[in-house]
Amino acid sequence: EGVSGLYAGLRPTLVMSVPNTVLYFTAYDEISCRLRRTSCELYDSQSGGISKETNDVVSNMVVPLVSGSTARLIASFITSPLELLRTRQASLVGSGLLAEGTSPPGMLQELRTLIRTEPNGIFTLYKGLAPTLWRDVPFSAIYWLCLENFKTKLSMTGGRFGGQQYVDRGEAIPPTLLAAHAFVSGAGSGMIAAFFTTPFDVVKTRSQLGDTSESSIRAVATSTAHSSRSAVLCDHGGAVAYNPLSHSSLPTSHHRHPQQKPTTISNLSTFNHMKHIVREEGIMSLWRGNTARMIKVAPACAIMISCYEFGKNLFSTIEEEM
């Protein structure tokens, strides 16, 4: 596949990342600020309001959980079609459906192909939305819960890397140090959240790739059938298998095992899909690709949250000075 195979689906990923990140962080900040403000208004020991302990639990536990999950729910729902296109484009590289040296179809071409060939039309763009939400919403809830608490602990830690020395002197913690705290907290939080939500990521990917209809596969294969390499399309629970050793030409219809009825997982719910994977492949299959995902998620979360925190604190300082 070459080095370019490592960056398959980069364009839709970049197109998806900007609106997704903007929606995500904006929604989180807005929701968390409103919830904390409401909690502080309810906290009034003099008039019989909620206790300090309850207010602390709400601020440190409930707010990150609710804000993170709600923000991700909004962002994931709006950008789900772009996530589907990204996953499909990345899967085409090395699948045998592309001629050698040929790039995957562009996003608009892939979008038109999906809408034209899939029986559900435009609703196909939300294929895999349920497992996507099952993956992303818990991920964000766990991520922000760990992140907020990790950052609080680091700000109260002594030493050169801690923020307690600035608090003791009545000074604000420098933006660079806050960004460093966010970087470390983001990496650790991302790894923890990724580990617990990998099963949902496996189901999401299989839902978007393993249930590709014959018409969609045929549309892609027909446009790239000029390759001298041959491919055999087999129905293994909806998956596409590439056989580089086959000497036959591209078939005009799906090859099916005569003794095996074609199966599909398109109608399975997320948890029934998990049960199917455990039954057929074992429980560890739910964590297939977990190491690679954690290696990817940890630096991505660290870089994203540290840049965001640094920019937010920097602009806040500039605004105060003005």
N, C-alpha and C positions, 0 to 999 in steps of 0.2 A: 504493500500500500504506500510505502514511502513516508517521508516526514509529513507530507500534506495530510496523510490519514489521521495523524494526531490532532489536526485542526478541522476535521470534518464537521460541518454544521456550525462553523465559527460565525458566519454572517448572521444567520437567524438568532444565534446566541447573543451577539452584540445588539441586534435590533430589539431583542426581548429584554435585555438587561437594563437598558436606560429607563423605559417606562415602568418596568417592574420595580426597580430600585427606588425610583422617585415616589411611586405610589406607596411602596412598602414603608420607607422611613418616614415619609410625611404622615401617613396614617398612624404609625406607631407613636410618633411624638405627639400628635394631636390627641389621640385616644388616651395615652398615658397621662398627659398633662391634665386632661379633663377629669380622669378618674382620681388622680392624686388631689386635685383641687376639691373635688366632692368629698373625698375622705377627710381632708383637713377641715372642711366646713362642718362635717358631722362630728369631728373630734373636739369636744368641749367639755372638759371634766367638771367645769363649774355648773353647767346646766344639765348634767346627766346624759351627755352624748356618749359616743363610743369611747372605750377606754384607750389609753396609749398603746397597750399591747395589741389591741385589735387594729388600731391605725397602722402600727408597724407591720403587722401581718399583711394588711391590705396593700401597703406601699411596697413591701419587699417581695411578696409572693403573688397576690391576686392580680395586681396591676400588670406586671410583666407577662403573666400567663394570658390574661384576657386581651391585653393590647397586642401582644405578639401574634396570637392566633387570629384575631380579627383582622389585623393589618395584612397578614399573609393570605387570609381568605379572600380579601378584596383584590389584592394584587394577582393572585394565582388565577382567579376566575377571569379577570380581564385579559391576562396574557397567556391563557391556556392554549389558544390556537397557535401562537408562536412557538410554544414549547413542543407542540405536536410536530410542527414543521421541522424544528431543530432535531428532534429525535429521529425522524424519518430520514432526513438528509444525512445525518451521521451514520445511520445504519446501511445506507446504500453503498458506502465505500467498502470494497472487499466482499460484497455480497454476490458478485458474479452477474449482476444485472446491468452493470455499466461496462461499456467497451473500455479496453485498456487505454489509459491516457485520457479518458473522458471524465469531466467533472460532473458532480451531481447536478440535477436541474435546479434552476434558480428558485427563490422562494415563491415568486408570483406564478411560475410554471407549475410548481408543486401544488400550490393553492388551487389553481384552476383544475389540475388533474384530480385532486381529491373531490372537489365539489361536483365535477362532471361525471366521474366514474363510480363514486360511492353511492349506494342506495339511499343513504340518509341525507345526502346533499350537504348543506352548510352545517348541519348538526354534527357531521363527522369531525369538524374542527374541535369538538369538545370530547372526542374519544379519549378515554383515560383520565377524564377530569376527576372522577370520584377517587381513584387511587392517588392522583396527584394531590388532591386536598388532604387525603389521609396521610400522605407523606409530609407535605409542606406545613400544614397547620400545626400538628404536634411538634414538628421540628422547630418551628418558630417559637412555640410556647416554651419548650425546653431550653432553646437557645437563649431567649431573652431572660428567662428565669435565672439561668446560670450566669449569664453575662452581667446582669445588674448586681448580683450578689458577689461575683468575683471582683468587679470594679470597686464595690464598697469595701471589701476586705483589703484590697490593695491600697486604697486611699487612706486606710487606717493603720497601715503597716509602717513600721519604722525603717530606718536605714536609708541609703541613697535612692533606692528604687521606690520606696514607699512615699506616701503623701502626708504622713502624720507630722513630719518636721515642719511642713508649711502651715498645717492647721495649728500647731502649737505656737507658731510665730504670728498667727493671724493673717497669713498671706494666702493668696489664691494659688492653687496648684498650677504650675505652668502648663500650657496647652500641649507641649511636646511630651511631658510626663504623662498627662492624661491619655494622649494618643498611644504611648507605650503600654499603659495599663489596658487600654482597649484592645491593643494588638494581642497581648498575652491572653486576656480574658476571652477574646473572640476566637482564638485558635482552640483553646480548651473547651469552650462552650460548643463550638462547631463540631468537634470530634465526638463529644458526648451525645449531642442531638443526632448526629449522623448515624451513630451506632444503633440507637434505639429506633430509628425510622427507616433503616435500610430495607427491611421486609416490604414496606410500602413502596419504596423506590423500585424494587424488583417487580412487584405487581404492576406498577405504573408503566414501566418500560415494556413488559410483556403485553399489556393491554394495548399499547400504542403500536407495537410491532408484530406481535404474534397473531393478531386477528386481522391482518391486512387482507382485504377482499381480493378475489381473483381478478376482477376488472381493474383494480388499481395496480396490481402487480403487472398485469398484461400491458397496461398503458405505459408503464415505465420500461418494461422489457422490450416492447415493440420499438420504442424510440431509440433504444441502445443495442438493437439486435445485430448491428453490423460487425460486432466483435468476432474474431476468429475463435475465441474461447467459447466453449459450450457450457450451458447451464441446464440443470434439470430442476424443475419446480416440483416439489413433493409436498403433500399435505401431511404434516406431522403436528396435529393439533392447531393448524392454522399457520405454522411457521414456514419460512422459506428456507430450503436447504440447497446449498450450492455444491455441485460435484465437479471438481476440476478435472477428474479423470475420465469423465464421460466423453465418448466420441460421437454422440448423437447430436443432432441439431436441436435448437430450441423447440420444444413441442408446442403444438397449437392448442393444447388443452392440458389441464392439470393431470399429472400422473398420480394415481391413487393406488394404494395397496388393495388388491381385490378382496382380501380377507378382513380389511379394516375399514370400518365406517368412518367417514370424515367427521372429525370432532371440532368443536369450537368452544372457546372460553369467553366469547363476547357477552354472554348473558349472565356470567357468574358475577356475584357481588365481590367486593374486595376480600372479605374474610373467607368466602367460599373458594375464591381463587387461591388464597393462602393454603387452605385445607387441601386443595388439589395438588399444589406444589409439594407440600409435606408428604402427602400420600404417594405421589409418583417419584419424588426425587430425594426425600428426606428433609428434615427440619433445617439442616445447615444450608440448603439451597436458598432459603430466605435471606441469608446473609452473603450470597454470592456477589462478589465485587465490593464487599464492604471495605477492604483494605484500600483499594484504589479510590473509593468514594471518600474515605476519611482523609487520605492524602490530598485529595483535591479540595475538599470542603474546608479543612483547617486553615490553610493559607488564604483561601478565598474569603472566608469570614473574617480572618484577622486583618487582611489588607483593607477590606471594605469598611469595617466598623472603625478602624483606626483613622483612615482618611476622613470618614464622616465626622468622627468626634473631633479630630484636629481642626477641620474646616469650621465646624459649628462653634467651637470654643474660640478660634481665632477671630471669626467675624463678630462674635459676641463681645470680645475684648475691644475690637476696633469700634464697635457701635457705642460701647460705654465711654470710650475716650472722646468720641465725637460729641 
